[in-house]
Amino acid sequence: MKYYIIFGPPGAGKGTQSSLLVEKYCLKHISTGDLLRKEIEKKSELGILAKSIIDKGCLVDDATVLEMIRKEIFANKPDVNGFILDGFPRTIEQAISLDKLLESLGRKVDAVIALEIDDDVMIKRIQHRAKIEDRVDDMDFETIQNRIITYHKKTEPLIKYYKEKGNYFPVNGETSIEDGFNDICQIINKINNE
Ligand code: ADP
């Protein structure tokens, strides 16, 4: 079982690349953003709380998202070669908790595939997505800016964390979807052959 993280700022293309990877390598996609949006749709207690946080461009608390991830990883899903975590971890605390969780299974994070894009590209991509998908957090400029600030403050420190562990693989996120996907496949193929 392989454990991959698809990493990057909002609008980097994590969801798009994840769908392609799921097909090619037979992986289970776990997106904390998608899971939270499902809770919002259901209007569950968690969903109602999450909505107020997400709509402001802030992060949901670490314990809540960790519990969601734990459930997904432990859910029976025997027919996959691994997992692709999208939107998690987003804080150092989440990364440490994930390492502990995988350690308890005798596993580790095999690769952090990082889609690198500049802030101006992020904004343009999110504004474009707002026209296609119905996401409240994509509609308002202030919310987008807050997500970018939150990314730099809380999530970017993970780059150093994973670089030090030696499992950080950067990819240019500003190329076409196909070129980005090819770059990612090269990384995964290399890991699979090790
Ligand atoms: P994007 O990558 O475009 O920001 P996501 O769908 O990954 O979109 O996340 C949407 C929102 O859900 C985030 O802005 C945040 O509020 C919340 N969220 C998703 N994943 C996490 C996480 N791991 N920790 C805390 N909050 C999260």
Residues whose N, C-alpha, C, O or C-beta is under 5 A from the ligand:
A	BS01	ADP	P9 P10 G11 T32 G33 D34 L36 I53 I54 C58 L59 V60 V65 G87 F88 P89 R90
